[in-house]
Amino acid sequence: MFYRVQSVEPKDNFMLSVLFTDGVKTEYDVKPLFLKWDVFNNLKTIKGLFQQVKVDAGGFGVSWNDEIDLASEELRINGKEELSAPE
């Protein structure tokens, strides 16, 4: 199944708040990627880069630049679903 990202918002402590087109919202922790892939360390060392995250064309992922991106499946499957506050 393809998940499509509608919007992404950078949060404190290298967390992303991701809203999908089906209304599901997840919180994704980027920090574990610092140990997995060197290129993600640029999000820590280049001032302001983390805040520049944007939704890729078509919504099939998010990216910061041509080298750093995440697929929508990664964000959905490994993100923690945010539950809506009762109204």
PyMOL Python script that loads the backbone (N, CA, C, O; Angstrom):
from pymol import cmd

cmd.read_pdbstr("""\
ATOM      1  N   MET A   1       0.842  -1.191   0.000  1.00  0.00           N
ATOM      2  CA  MET A   1       0.000   0.000   0.000  1.00  0.00           C
ATOM      3  C   MET A   1       0.882   1.247   0.000  1.00  0.00           C
ATOM      4  O   MET A   1       1.911   1.301   0.673  1.00  0.00           O
ATOM      5  N   PHE A   2       0.460   2.229  -0.759  1.00  0.00           N
ATOM      6  CA  PHE A   2       1.184   3.489  -0.781  1.00  0.00           C
ATOM      7  C   PHE A   2       0.516   4.464   0.168  1.00  0.00           C
ATOM      8  O   PHE A   2      -0.698   4.665   0.131  1.00  0.00           O
ATOM      9  N   TYR A   3       1.324   5.059   1.009  1.00  0.00           N
ATOM     10  CA  TYR A   3       0.845   6.111   1.894  1.00  0.00           C
ATOM     11  C   TYR A   3       1.311   7.427   1.303  1.00  0.00           C
ATOM     12  O   TYR A   3       2.431   7.521   0.801  1.00  0.00           O
ATOM     13  N   ARG A   4       0.470   8.433   1.357  1.00  0.00           N
ATOM     14  CA  ARG A   4       0.853   9.730   0.820  1.00  0.00           C
ATOM     15  C   ARG A   4       0.839  10.764   1.922  1.00  0.00           C
ATOM     16  O   ARG A   4      -0.106  10.858   2.705  1.00  0.00           O
ATOM     17  N   VAL A   5       1.913  11.541   1.965  1.00  0.00           N
ATOM     18  CA  VAL A   5       2.062  12.590   2.973  1.00  0.00           C
ATOM     19  C   VAL A   5       1.350  13.849   2.489  1.00  0.00           C
ATOM     20  O   VAL A   5       1.528  14.290   1.354  1.00  0.00           O
ATOM     21  N   GLN A   6       0.540  14.411   3.379  1.00  0.00           N
ATOM     22  CA  GLN A   6      -0.137  15.675   3.071  1.00  0.00           C
ATOM     23  C   GLN A   6       0.679  16.847   3.576  1.00  0.00           C
ATOM     24  O   GLN A   6       0.823  17.857   2.887  1.00  0.00           O
ATOM     25  N   SER A   7       1.224  16.709   4.805  1.00  0.00           N
ATOM     26  CA  SER A   7       2.032  17.790   5.366  1.00  0.00           C
ATOM     27  C   SER A   7       3.029  17.214   6.366  1.00  0.00           C
ATOM     28  O   SER A   7       2.840  16.121   6.900  1.00  0.00           O
ATOM     29  N   VAL A   8       4.095  17.976   6.605  1.00  0.00           N
ATOM     30  CA  VAL A   8       5.115  17.576   7.582  1.00  0.00           C
ATOM     31  C   VAL A   8       5.544  18.833   8.327  1.00  0.00           C
ATOM     32  O   VAL A   8       5.662  19.917   7.756  1.00  0.00           O
ATOM     33  N   GLU A   9       5.774  18.646   9.630  1.00  0.00           N
ATOM     34  CA  GLU A   9       6.187  19.773  10.468  1.00  0.00           C
ATOM     35  C   GLU A   9       7.349  19.328  11.355  1.00  0.00           C
ATOM     36  O   GLU A   9       7.234  18.336  12.075  1.00  0.00           O
ATOM     37  N   PRO A  10       8.470  20.058  11.306  1.00  0.00           N
ATOM     38  CA  PRO A  10       9.585  19.718  12.195  1.00  0.00           C
ATOM     39  C   PRO A  10       9.262  20.131  13.631  1.00  0.00           C
ATOM     40  O   PRO A  10       8.719  21.209  13.871  1.00  0.00           O
ATOM     41  N   LYS A  11       9.601  19.267  14.571  1.00  0.00           N
ATOM     42  CA  LYS A  11       9.374  19.546  15.996  1.00  0.00           C
ATOM     43  C   LYS A  11      10.719  19.550  16.719  1.00  0.00           C
ATOM     44  O   LYS A  11      11.757  19.256  16.126  1.00  0.00           O
ATOM     45  N   ASP A  12      10.685  19.884  17.991  1.00  0.00           N
ATOM     46  CA  ASP A  12      11.898  19.854  18.811  1.00  0.00           C
ATOM     47  C   ASP A  12      12.456  18.439  18.901  1.00  0.00           C
ATOM     48  O   ASP A  12      11.737  17.460  18.702  1.00  0.00           O
ATOM     49  N   ASN A  13      13.746  18.349  19.202  1.00  0.00           N
ATOM     50  CA  ASN A  13      14.414  17.075  19.453  1.00  0.00           C
ATOM     51  C   ASN A  13      14.390  16.140  18.243  1.00  0.00           C
ATOM     52  O   ASN A  13      14.324  14.921  18.401  1.00  0.00           O
ATOM     53  N   PHE A  14      14.442  16.708  17.041  1.00  0.00           N
ATOM     54  CA  PHE A  14      14.502  15.953  15.788  1.00  0.00           C
ATOM     55  C   PHE A  14      13.321  15.014  15.598  1.00  0.00           C
ATOM     56  O   PHE A  14      13.478  13.868  15.174  1.00  0.00           O
ATOM     57  N   MET A  15      12.138  15.521  15.919  1.00  0.00           N
ATOM     58  CA  MET A  15      10.900  14.789  15.695  1.00  0.00           C
ATOM     59  C   MET A  15      10.149  15.447  14.543  1.00  0.00           C
ATOM     60  O   MET A  15      10.203  16.663  14.360  1.00  0.00           O
ATOM     61  N   LEU A  16       9.443  14.614  13.763  1.00  0.00           N
ATOM     62  CA  LEU A  16       8.601  15.109  12.685  1.00  0.00           C
ATOM     63  C   LEU A  16       7.151  14.767  12.994  1.00  0.00           C
ATOM     64  O   LEU A  16       6.848  13.658  13.433  1.00  0.00           O
ATOM     65  N   SER A  17       6.272  15.706  12.768  1.00  0.00           N
ATOM     66  CA  SER A  17       4.838  15.458  12.831  1.00  0.00           C
ATOM     67  C   SER A  17       4.368  15.345  11.382  1.00  0.00           C
ATOM     68  O   SER A  17       4.488  16.289  10.602  1.00  0.00           O
ATOM     69  N   VAL A  18       3.829  14.170  11.036  1.00  0.00           N
ATOM     70  CA  VAL A  18       3.484  13.884   9.643  1.00  0.00           C
ATOM     71  C   VAL A  18       1.986  13.604   9.532  1.00  0.00           C
ATOM     72  O   VAL A  18       1.456  12.742  10.233  1.00  0.00           O
ATOM     73  N   LEU A  19       1.314  14.331   8.653  1.00  0.00           N
ATOM     74  CA  LEU A  19      -0.094  14.103   8.375  1.00  0.00           C
ATOM     75  C   LEU A  19      -0.204  13.444   7.004  1.00  0.00           C
ATOM     76  O   LEU A  19       0.342  13.937   6.017  1.00  0.00           O
ATOM     77  N   PHE A  20      -0.921  12.321   6.961  1.00  0.00           N
ATOM     78  CA  PHE A  20      -1.123  11.595   5.715  1.00  0.00           C
ATOM     79  C   PHE A  20      -2.471  11.968   5.102  1.00  0.00           C
ATOM     80  O   PHE A  20      -3.357  12.472   5.792  1.00  0.00           O
ATOM     81  N   THR A  21      -2.618  11.716   3.806  1.00  0.00           N
ATOM     82  CA  THR A  21      -3.834  12.122   3.103  1.00  0.00           C
ATOM     83  C   THR A  21      -5.073  11.381   3.595  1.00  0.00           C
ATOM     84  O   THR A  21      -6.192  11.842   3.367  1.00  0.00           O
ATOM     85  N   ASP A  22      -4.897  10.236   4.271  1.00  0.00           N
ATOM     86  CA  ASP A  22      -6.061   9.506   4.804  1.00  0.00           C
ATOM     87  C   ASP A  22      -6.434   9.975   6.208  1.00  0.00           C
ATOM     88  O   ASP A  22      -7.297   9.380   6.852  1.00  0.00           O
ATOM     89  N   GLY A  23      -5.783  11.047   6.688  1.00  0.00           N
ATOM     90  CA  GLY A  23      -6.120  11.630   7.977  1.00  0.00           C
ATOM     91  C   GLY A  23      -5.308  11.122   9.156  1.00  0.00           C
ATOM     92  O   GLY A  23      -5.414  11.667  10.255  1.00  0.00           O
ATOM     93  N   VAL A  24      -4.499  10.089   8.951  1.00  0.00           N
ATOM     94  CA  VAL A  24      -3.662   9.554  10.025  1.00  0.00           C
ATOM     95  C   VAL A  24      -2.480  10.496  10.241  1.00  0.00           C
ATOM     96  O   VAL A  24      -1.884  10.996   9.287  1.00  0.00           O
ATOM     97  N   LYS A  25      -2.151  10.729  11.515  1.00  0.00           N
ATOM     98  CA  LYS A  25      -1.031  11.599  11.864  1.00  0.00           C
ATOM     99  C   LYS A  25      -0.038  10.777  12.684  1.00  0.00           C
ATOM    100  O   LYS A  25      -0.427  10.095  13.632  1.00  0.00           O
ATOM    101  N   THR A  26       1.243  10.842  12.320  1.00  0.00           N
ATOM    102  CA  THR A  26       2.270  10.132  13.074  1.00  0.00           C
ATOM    103  C   THR A  26       3.346  11.103  13.541  1.00  0.00           C
ATOM    104  O   THR A  26       3.519  12.192  12.994  1.00  0.00           O
ATOM    105  N   GLU A  27       4.057  10.669  14.565  1.00  0.00           N
ATOM    106  CA  GLU A  27       5.228  11.387  15.048  1.00  0.00           C
ATOM    107  C   GLU A  27       6.420  10.470  14.778  1.00  0.00           C
ATOM    108  O   GLU A  27       6.441   9.322  15.222  1.00  0.00           O
ATOM    109  N   TYR A  28       7.404  10.981  14.053  1.00  0.00           N
ATOM    110  CA  TYR A  28       8.553  10.181  13.628  1.00  0.00           C
ATOM    111  C   TYR A  28       9.829  10.741  14.245  1.00  0.00           C
ATOM    112  O   TYR A  28      10.119  11.932  14.132  1.00  0.00           O
ATOM    113  N   ASP A  29      10.587   9.862  14.900  1.00  0.00           N
ATOM    114  CA  ASP A  29      11.841  10.240  15.546  1.00  0.00           C
ATOM    115  C   ASP A  29      13.000  10.019  14.567  1.00  0.00           C
ATOM    116  O   ASP A  29      13.287   8.884  14.187  1.00  0.00           O
ATOM    117  N   VAL A  30      13.650  11.086  14.170  1.00  0.00           N
ATOM    118  CA  VAL A  30      14.748  11.013  13.199  1.00  0.00           C
ATOM    119  C   VAL A  30      16.069  10.584  13.858  1.00  0.00           C
ATOM    120  O   VAL A  30      16.965  10.097  13.169  1.00  0.00           O
ATOM    121  N   LYS A  31      16.200  10.756  15.165  1.00  0.00           N
ATOM    122  CA  LYS A  31      17.483  10.521  15.857  1.00  0.00           C
ATOM    123  C   LYS A  31      18.120   9.151  15.605  1.00  0.00           C
ATOM    124  O   LYS A  31      19.338   9.094  15.436  1.00  0.00           O
ATOM    125  N   PRO A  32      17.366   8.044  15.569  1.00  0.00           N
ATOM    126  CA  PRO A  32      18.012   6.751  15.299  1.00  0.00           C
ATOM    127  C   PRO A  32      18.736   6.692  13.949  1.00  0.00           C
ATOM    128  O   PRO A  32      19.648   5.886  13.770  1.00  0.00           O
ATOM    129  N   LEU A  33      18.337   7.533  13.013  1.00  0.00           N
ATOM    130  CA  LEU A  33      18.958   7.533  11.682  1.00  0.00           C
ATOM    131  C   LEU A  33      20.361   8.126  11.709  1.00  0.00           C
ATOM    132  O   LEU A  33      21.153   7.882  10.799  1.00  0.00           O
ATOM    133  N   PHE A  34      20.679   8.912  12.756  1.00  0.00           N
ATOM    134  CA  PHE A  34      22.016   9.495  12.864  1.00  0.00           C
ATOM    135  C   PHE A  34      23.078   8.399  12.969  1.00  0.00           C
ATOM    136  O   PHE A  34      24.191   8.564  12.468  1.00  0.00           O
ATOM    137  N   LEU A  35      22.745   7.303  13.607  1.00  0.00           N
ATOM    138  CA  LEU A  35      23.688   6.186  13.760  1.00  0.00           C
ATOM    139  C   LEU A  35      23.673   5.259  12.554  1.00  0.00           C
ATOM    140  O   LEU A  35      24.668   4.593  12.270  1.00  0.00           O
ATOM    141  N   LYS A  36      22.547   5.212  11.841  1.00  0.00           N
ATOM    142  CA  LYS A  36      22.391   4.306  10.702  1.00  0.00           C
ATOM    143  C   LYS A  36      23.048   4.820   9.428  1.00  0.00           C
ATOM    144  O   LYS A  36      23.751   4.081   8.739  1.00  0.00           O
ATOM    145  N   TRP A  37      22.813   6.093   9.122  1.00  0.00           N
ATOM    146  CA  TRP A  37      23.310   6.686   7.879  1.00  0.00           C
ATOM    147  C   TRP A  37      23.972   8.020   8.164  1.00  0.00           C
ATOM    148  O   TRP A  37      23.345   8.931   8.704  1.00  0.00           O
ATOM    149  N   ASP A  38      25.241   8.133   7.800  1.00  0.00           N
ATOM    150  CA  ASP A  38      26.024   9.348   8.053  1.00  0.00           C
ATOM    151  C   ASP A  38      25.373  10.623   7.529  1.00  0.00           C
ATOM    152  O   ASP A  38      25.441  11.667   8.178  1.00  0.00           O
ATOM    153  N   VAL A  39      24.746  10.545   6.368  1.00  0.00           N
ATOM    154  CA  VAL A  39      24.196  11.745   5.745  1.00  0.00           C
ATOM    155  C   VAL A  39      23.160  12.426   6.649  1.00  0.00           C
ATOM    156  O   VAL A  39      22.996  13.644   6.579  1.00  0.00           O
ATOM    157  N   PHE A  40      22.466  11.665   7.489  1.00  0.00           N
ATOM    158  CA  PHE A  40      21.462  12.261   8.373  1.00  0.00           C
ATOM    159  C   PHE A  40      22.088  13.132   9.455  1.00  0.00           C
ATOM    160  O   PHE A  40      21.403  13.974  10.035  1.00  0.00           O
ATOM    161  N   ASN A  41      23.376  12.948   9.738  1.00  0.00           N
ATOM    162  CA  ASN A  41      24.061  13.792  10.717  1.00  0.00           C
ATOM    163  C   ASN A  41      24.095  15.253  10.282  1.00  0.00           C
ATOM    164  O   ASN A  41      24.241  16.148  11.115  1.00  0.00           O
ATOM    165  N   ASN A  42      23.960  15.496   8.976  1.00  0.00           N
ATOM    166  CA  ASN A  42      23.901  16.881   8.490  1.00  0.00           C
ATOM    167  C   ASN A  42      22.712  17.627   9.096  1.00  0.00           C
ATOM    168  O   ASN A  42      22.755  18.850   9.236  1.00  0.00           O
ATOM    169  N   LEU A  43      21.652  16.900   9.456  1.00  0.00           N
ATOM    170  CA  LEU A  43      20.490  17.543  10.067  1.00  0.00           C
ATOM    171  C   LEU A  43      20.829  18.113  11.438  1.00  0.00           C
ATOM    172  O   LEU A  43      20.180  19.048  11.907  1.00  0.00           O
ATOM    173  N   LYS A  44      21.856  17.541  12.083  1.00  0.00           N
ATOM    174  CA  LYS A  44      22.322  18.046  13.383  1.00  0.00           C
ATOM    175  C   LYS A  44      23.344  19.157  13.217  1.00  0.00           C
ATOM    176  O   LYS A  44      23.328  20.142  13.955  1.00  0.00           O
ATOM    177  N   THR A  45      24.240  18.995  12.239  1.00  0.00           N
ATOM    178  CA  THR A  45      25.402  19.875  12.148  1.00  0.00           C
ATOM    179  C   THR A  45      25.196  21.116  11.278  1.00  0.00           C
ATOM    180  O   THR A  45      25.877  22.122  11.476  1.00  0.00           O
ATOM    181  N   ILE A  46      24.279  21.060  10.330  1.00  0.00           N
ATOM    182  CA  ILE A  46      24.020  22.233   9.480  1.00  0.00           C
ATOM    183  C   ILE A  46      22.843  23.001  10.083  1.00  0.00           C
ATOM    184  O   ILE A  46      21.702  22.541  10.053  1.00  0.00           O
ATOM    185  N   LYS A  47      23.140  24.160  10.622  1.00  0.00           N
ATOM    186  CA  LYS A  47      22.143  24.964  11.331  1.00  0.00           C
ATOM    187  C   LYS A  47      20.939  25.264  10.438  1.00  0.00           C
ATOM    188  O   LYS A  47      21.083  25.771   9.325  1.00  0.00           O
ATOM    189  N   GLY A  48      19.749  24.940  10.950  1.00  0.00           N
ATOM    190  CA  GLY A  48      18.512  25.253  10.259  1.00  0.00           C
ATOM    191  C   GLY A  48      18.062  24.239   9.224  1.00  0.00           C
ATOM    192  O   GLY A  48      16.943  24.342   8.722  1.00  0.00           O
ATOM    193  N   LEU A  49      18.899  23.255   8.884  1.00  0.00           N
ATOM    194  CA  LEU A  49      18.539  22.297   7.839  1.00  0.00           C
ATOM    195  C   LEU A  49      17.333  21.451   8.238  1.00  0.00           C
ATOM    196  O   LEU A  49      16.439  21.230   7.421  1.00  0.00           O
ATOM    197  N   PHE A  50      17.294  20.977   9.481  1.00  0.00           N
ATOM    198  CA  PHE A  50      16.186  20.115   9.902  1.00  0.00           C
ATOM    199  C   PHE A  50      14.840  20.808   9.692  1.00  0.00           C
ATOM    200  O   PHE A  50      13.867  20.163   9.303  1.00  0.00           O
ATOM    201  N   GLN A  51      14.779  22.106   9.945  1.00  0.00           N
ATOM    202  CA  GLN A  51      13.527  22.859   9.830  1.00  0.00           C
ATOM    203  C   GLN A  51      13.083  23.040   8.376  1.00  0.00           C
ATOM    204  O   GLN A  51      11.957  23.471   8.129  1.00  0.00           O
ATOM    205  N   GLN A  52      13.948  22.718   7.415  1.00  0.00           N
ATOM    206  CA  GLN A  52      13.626  22.906   5.996  1.00  0.00           C
ATOM    207  C   GLN A  52      12.931  21.699   5.371  1.00  0.00           C
ATOM    208  O   GLN A  52      12.778  21.647   4.150  1.00  0.00           O
ATOM    209  N   VAL A  53      12.510  20.734   6.174  1.00  0.00           N
ATOM    210  CA  VAL A  53      11.848  19.542   5.647  1.00  0.00           C
ATOM    211  C   VAL A  53      10.605  19.938   4.845  1.00  0.00           C
ATOM    212  O   VAL A  53       9.879  20.863   5.208  1.00  0.00           O
ATOM    213  N   LYS A  54      10.381  19.218   3.752  1.00  0.00           N
ATOM    214  CA  LYS A  54       9.213  19.499   2.908  1.00  0.00           C
ATOM    215  C   LYS A  54       8.675  18.181   2.338  1.00  0.00           C
ATOM    216  O   LYS A  54       9.386  17.178   2.267  1.00  0.00           O
ATOM    217  N   VAL A  55       7.422  18.214   1.940  1.00  0.00           N
ATOM    218  CA  VAL A  55       6.786  17.054   1.317  1.00  0.00           C
ATOM    219  C   VAL A  55       7.264  16.952  -0.125  1.00  0.00           C
ATOM    220  O   VAL A  55       7.277  17.945  -0.853  1.00  0.00           O
ATOM    221  N   ASP A  56       7.656  15.746  -0.538  1.00  0.00           N
ATOM    222  CA  ASP A  56       8.069  15.529  -1.925  1.00  0.00           C
ATOM    223  C   ASP A  56       6.858  15.617  -2.858  1.00  0.00           C
ATOM    224  O   ASP A  56       5.718  15.426  -2.436  1.00  0.00           O
ATOM    225  N   ALA A  57       7.125  15.906  -4.119  1.00  0.00           N
ATOM    226  CA  ALA A  57       6.058  15.950  -5.124  1.00  0.00           C
ATOM    227  C   ALA A  57       5.317  14.619  -5.127  1.00  0.00           C
ATOM    228  O   ALA A  57       5.941  13.558  -5.146  1.00  0.00           O
ATOM    229  N   GLY A  58       4.014  14.672  -5.108  1.00  0.00           N
ATOM    230  CA  GLY A  58       3.206  13.456  -5.089  1.00  0.00           C
ATOM    231  C   GLY A  58       2.929  12.931  -3.693  1.00  0.00           C
ATOM    232  O   GLY A  58       2.046  12.093  -3.512  1.00  0.00           O
ATOM    233  N   GLY A  59       3.678  13.415  -2.694  1.00  0.00           N
ATOM    234  CA  GLY A  59       3.441  13.015  -1.318  1.00  0.00           C
ATOM    235  C   GLY A  59       3.998  11.662  -0.925  1.00  0.00           C
ATOM    236  O   GLY A  59       3.602  11.107   0.100  1.00  0.00           O
ATOM    237  N   PHE A  60       4.913  11.119  -1.722  1.00  0.00           N
ATOM    238  CA  PHE A  60       5.432   9.780  -1.430  1.00  0.00           C
ATOM    239  C   PHE A  60       6.642   9.786  -0.508  1.00  0.00           C
ATOM    240  O   PHE A  60       7.335   8.777  -0.382  1.00  0.00           O
ATOM    241  N   GLY A  61       6.895  10.913   0.132  1.00  0.00           N
ATOM    242  CA  GLY A  61       7.985  11.018   1.085  1.00  0.00           C
ATOM    243  C   GLY A  61       8.213  12.468   1.462  1.00  0.00           C
ATOM    244  O   GLY A  61       7.487  13.370   1.042  1.00  0.00           O
ATOM    245  N   VAL A  62       9.264  12.665   2.280  1.00  0.00           N
ATOM    246  CA  VAL A  62       9.684  14.015   2.650  1.00  0.00           C
ATOM    247  C   VAL A  62      11.176  14.124   2.389  1.00  0.00           C
ATOM    248  O   VAL A  62      11.884  13.119   2.342  1.00  0.00           O
ATOM    249  N   SER A  63      11.646  15.352   2.218  1.00  0.00           N
ATOM    250  CA  SER A  63      13.075  15.526   1.979  1.00  0.00           C
ATOM    251  C   SER A  63      13.539  16.860   2.538  1.00  0.00           C
ATOM    252  O   SER A  63      12.758  17.777   2.794  1.00  0.00           O
ATOM    253  N   TRP A  64      14.850  16.919   2.715  1.00  0.00           N
ATOM    254  CA  TRP A  64      15.506  18.145   3.159  1.00  0.00           C
ATOM    255  C   TRP A  64      16.329  18.736   2.021  1.00  0.00           C
ATOM    256  O   TRP A  64      16.408  19.955   1.871  1.00  0.00           O
ATOM    257  N   ASN A  65      16.940  17.870   1.225  1.00  0.00           N
ATOM    258  CA  ASN A  65      17.742  18.284   0.071  1.00  0.00           C
ATOM    259  C   ASN A  65      17.863  17.078  -0.859  1.00  0.00           C
ATOM    260  O   ASN A  65      17.140  16.097  -0.689  1.00  0.00           O
ATOM    261  N   ASP A  66      18.756  17.138  -1.827  1.00  0.00           N
ATOM    262  CA  ASP A  66      18.899  16.041  -2.787  1.00  0.00           C
ATOM    263  C   ASP A  66      19.503  14.780  -2.181  1.00  0.00           C
ATOM    264  O   ASP A  66      19.441  13.713  -2.790  1.00  0.00           O
ATOM    265  N   GLU A  67      20.087  14.891  -0.987  1.00  0.00           N
ATOM    266  CA  GLU A  67      20.759  13.741  -0.376  1.00  0.00           C
ATOM    267  C   GLU A  67      19.988  13.122   0.778  1.00  0.00           C
ATOM    268  O   GLU A  67      20.198  11.953   1.100  1.00  0.00           O
ATOM    269  N   ILE A  68      19.106  13.877   1.400  1.00  0.00           N
ATOM    270  CA  ILE A  68      18.440  13.406   2.613  1.00  0.00           C
ATOM    271  C   ILE A  68      16.933  13.374   2.391  1.00  0.00           C
ATOM    272  O   ILE A  68      16.300  14.408   2.176  1.00  0.00           O
ATOM    273  N   ASP A  69      16.365  12.156   2.448  1.00  0.00           N
ATOM    274  CA  ASP A  69      14.922  12.019   2.305  1.00  0.00           C
ATOM    275  C   ASP A  69      14.439  10.766   3.033  1.00  0.00           C
ATOM    276  O   ASP A  69      15.232   9.900   3.405  1.00  0.00           O
ATOM    277  N   LEU A  70      13.133  10.690   3.226  1.00  0.00           N
ATOM    278  CA  LEU A  70      12.494   9.544   3.858  1.00  0.00           C
ATOM    279  C   LEU A  70      11.234   9.197   3.075  1.00  0.00           C
ATOM    280  O   LEU A  70      10.476  10.080   2.674  1.00  0.00           O
ATOM    281  N   ALA A  71      11.021   7.912   2.865  1.00  0.00           N
ATOM    282  CA  ALA A  71       9.830   7.443   2.157  1.00  0.00           C
ATOM    283  C   ALA A  71       8.604   7.517   3.064  1.00  0.00           C
ATOM    284  O   ALA A  71       8.710   7.412   4.286  1.00  0.00           O
ATOM    285  N   SER A  72       7.454   7.698   2.449  1.00  0.00           N
ATOM    286  CA  SER A  72       6.210   7.778   3.214  1.00  0.00           C
ATOM    287  C   SER A  72       5.946   6.498   3.998  1.00  0.00           C
ATOM    288  O   SER A  72       5.404   6.559   5.101  1.00  0.00           O
ATOM    289  N   GLU A  73       6.319   5.335   3.452  1.00  0.00           N
ATOM    290  CA  GLU A  73       6.132   4.069   4.164  1.00  0.00           C
ATOM    291  C   GLU A  73       6.950   4.038   5.451  1.00  0.00           C
ATOM    292  O   GLU A  73       6.468   3.563   6.479  1.00  0.00           O
ATOM    293  N   GLU A  74       8.179   4.538   5.403  1.00  0.00           N
ATOM    294  CA  GLU A  74       9.025   4.600   6.597  1.00  0.00           C
ATOM    295  C   GLU A  74       8.371   5.484   7.660  1.00  0.00           C
ATOM    296  O   GLU A  74       8.324   5.117   8.834  1.00  0.00           O
ATOM    297  N   LEU A  75       7.879   6.620   7.255  1.00  0.00           N
ATOM    298  CA  LEU A  75       7.253   7.562   8.187  1.00  0.00           C
ATOM    299  C   LEU A  75       5.983   6.989   8.801  1.00  0.00           C
ATOM    300  O   LEU A  75       5.686   7.244   9.969  1.00  0.00           O
ATOM    301  N   ARG A  76       5.239   6.223   8.025  1.00  0.00           N
ATOM    302  CA  ARG A  76       3.967   5.664   8.500  1.00  0.00           C
ATOM    303  C   ARG A  76       4.196   4.429   9.373  1.00  0.00           C
ATOM    304  O   ARG A  76       3.644   4.325  10.468  1.00  0.00           O
ATOM    305  N   ILE A  77       5.014   3.497   8.882  1.00  0.00           N
ATOM    306  CA  ILE A  77       5.207   2.222   9.585  1.00  0.00           C
ATOM    307  C   ILE A  77       6.012   2.397  10.865  1.00  0.00           C
ATOM    308  O   ILE A  77       5.693   1.783  11.883  1.00  0.00           O
ATOM    309  N   ASN A  78       7.047   3.223  10.827  1.00  0.00           N
ATOM    310  CA  ASN A  78       7.918   3.396  11.998  1.00  0.00           C
ATOM    311  C   ASN A  78       7.613   4.644  12.815  1.00  0.00           C
ATOM    312  O   ASN A  78       8.274   4.906  13.820  1.00  0.00           O
ATOM    313  N   GLY A  79       6.626   5.407  12.394  1.00  0.00           N
ATOM    314  CA  GLY A  79       6.176   6.544  13.193  1.00  0.00           C
ATOM    315  C   GLY A  79       5.172   6.069  14.233  1.00  0.00           C
ATOM    316  O   GLY A  79       4.557   5.012  14.088  1.00  0.00           O
ATOM    317  N   LYS A  80       5.019   6.858  15.270  1.00  0.00           N
ATOM    318  CA  LYS A  80       4.017   6.544  16.297  1.00  0.00           C
ATOM    319  C   LYS A  80       2.773   7.341  15.992  1.00  0.00           C
ATOM    320  O   LYS A  80       2.819   8.565  15.874  1.00  0.00           O
ATOM    321  N   GLU A  81       1.663   6.644  15.864  1.00  0.00           N
ATOM    322  CA  GLU A  81       0.420   7.316  15.521  1.00  0.00           C
ATOM    323  C   GLU A  81       0.002   8.257  16.650  1.00  0.00           C
ATOM    324  O   GLU A  81      -0.025   7.886  17.823  1.00  0.00           O
ATOM    325  N   GLU A  82      -0.318   9.475  16.257  1.00  0.00           N
ATOM    326  CA  GLU A  82      -0.806  10.474  17.210  1.00  0.00           C
ATOM    327  C   GLU A  82      -2.317  10.328  17.296  1.00  0.00           C
ATOM    328  O   GLU A  82      -3.015  10.354  16.282  1.00  0.00           O
ATOM    329  N   LEU A  83      -2.804  10.178  18.493  1.00  0.00           N
ATOM    330  CA  LEU A  83      -4.249  10.072  18.671  1.00  0.00           C
ATOM    331  C   LEU A  83      -4.840  11.458  18.813  1.00  0.00           C
ATOM    332  O   LEU A  83      -4.277  12.328  19.478  1.00  0.00           O
ATOM    333  N   SER A  84      -5.976  11.648  18.182  1.00  0.00           N
ATOM    334  CA  SER A  84      -6.645  12.950  18.246  1.00  0.00           C
ATOM    335  C   SER A  84      -7.180  13.187  19.649  1.00  0.00           C
ATOM    336  O   SER A  84      -7.641  12.263  20.319  1.00  0.00           O
ATOM    337  N   ALA A  85      -7.111  14.419  20.073  1.00  0.00           N
ATOM    338  CA  ALA A  85      -7.698  14.779  21.372  1.00  0.00           C
ATOM    339  C   ALA A  85      -9.216  14.765  21.232  1.00  0.00           C
ATOM    340  O   ALA A  85      -9.750  15.214  20.218  1.00  0.00           O
ATOM    341  N   PRO A  86      -9.916  14.251  22.248  1.00  0.00           N
ATOM    342  CA  PRO A  86     -11.389  14.230  22.151  1.00  0.00           C
ATOM    343  C   PRO A  86     -11.948  15.646  22.097  1.00  0.00           C
ATOM    344  O   PRO A  86     -11.446  16.556  22.756  1.00  0.00           O
ATOM    345  N   GLU A  87     -12.979  15.808  21.312  1.00  0.00           N
ATOM    346  CA  GLU A  87     -13.577  17.138  21.156  1.00  0.00           C
ATOM    347  C   GLU A  87     -14.718  17.329  22.109  1.00  0.00           C
ATOM    348  O   GLU A  87     -15.342  18.390  22.121  1.00  0.00           O
TER     349      GLU A  87
END
""", "prot")
cmd.dss("prot")
cmd.show_as("cartoon", "prot")
cmd.util.cbc("prot")
cmd.orient("prot")
